[in-house]
Amino acid sequence: MFRRLTKRKRHALFYFPEEGVTGVRQTRFVVEGMVKEGESVRLFWDTENPDVPAKVLKLSGKYI
């Protein structure tokens, strides 16, 4: 139980400029770039789209 309470699980709201949409994904899927609000990054979305450009709009989750 303690592990579950202290585990860092961060999610972010991303904006995808190519499609003009937003989406939520865990920050562990960022393959390139700094995970900070306002930064441009590259995400692993799925096997068909392994390298997607995105911008971090908002971070959320548990911080220790």
C-alpha positions in Angstrom: 0.0 0.0 0.0 2.8 2.4 0.8 4.3 1.9 -2.6 1.0 2.8 -4.3 0.8 6.0 -2.3 4.3 7.2 -3.0 4.7 6.1 -6.6 5.1 9.0 -9.0 2.6 8.9 -11.7 2.6 12.0 -13.8 0.3 12.8 -16.7 0.3 15.7 -19.0 -2.1 17.4 -21.3 -0.5 17.7 -24.7 -1.4 19.8 -27.7 -0.7 18.2 -31.1 -0.2 21.0 -33.7 -0.4 18.8 -36.8 -4.0 17.7 -35.9 -5.0 20.7 -33.8 -6.2 18.5 -30.9 -5.3 17.9 -27.3 -4.7 14.6 -25.5 -3.7 13.2 -22.1 -0.7 10.8 -21.9 1.7 9.7 -19.1 5.0 11.6 -19.2 7.0 8.4 -19.4 6.1 8.2 -23.1 8.1 11.4 -23.9 11.0 10.3 -26.0 12.7 13.6 -26.6 12.5 17.0 -24.9 12.0 18.4 -21.4 8.7 17.6 -19.6 7.9 21.2 -18.5 4.8 23.3 -19.2 5.1 25.1 -22.5 7.9 22.9 -23.9 7.8 21.1 -27.2 8.4 17.4 -27.0 8.2 14.2 -29.1 5.9 11.4 -27.9 5.6 7.7 -28.4 1.8 7.5 -29.1 1.4 4.0 -30.5 3.1 1.6 -32.9 1.7 3.4 -36.0 2.8 6.8 -34.7 6.0 6.2 -32.7 7.3 9.8 -32.9 4.6 12.5 -32.6 5.4 16.2 -32.0 3.5 17.8 -29.2 3.5 20.7 -26.7 3.1 20.2 -23.0 0.1 22.4 -21.8 -0.4 21.2 -18.3 1.2 18.7 -15.9 -0.7 16.8 -13.2 -0.2 13.8 -10.9 1.4 12.9 -7.6 4.6 14.8 -6.7 6.8 13.7 -3.8 
